Amino acid sequence: MCISERLKQILEAKNMTVTEFSNVTGISYRSAMNYLNEGRDPNVDALLKIYKALGISVTWLLTGNGEMFHNI
């Protein structure tokens, strides 16, 4: 499974639209759509935004290993 598929899982788990994801994370809608459609992978800045806004484990997002949500 690739990063775009895991991002789709996040949206489903959080019951979010792409627009809501964009607003909450501060990632532009266009970039979010590129990430979801395998146009490109999130850069470090975007990964940190996803982690901070949604509590998603960066390790899980990149590799699929471990838990989806970061244990705080």
Phi, psi and omega in degrees: 000140183260174182301320181299321178294321178291325176297321177297322177297321179298312180301319179293315181296324181269357182054051184245150169272169177297322179298316178296317177302314179299314181295316183291320184272339184082012176270134182301151179302317181299315178296317179302317179295322176298318179296318183288331183260019177062022177290326176194164177264152179298141175278179184301318180300315180294320178300318179295321178297318179296315179301310184292319184282326188241353180070028181274136177292124179295322178300314179298315182299320182281323189243338186084001180268142178087197182271149179297315184265138179291131178277112182263000000 
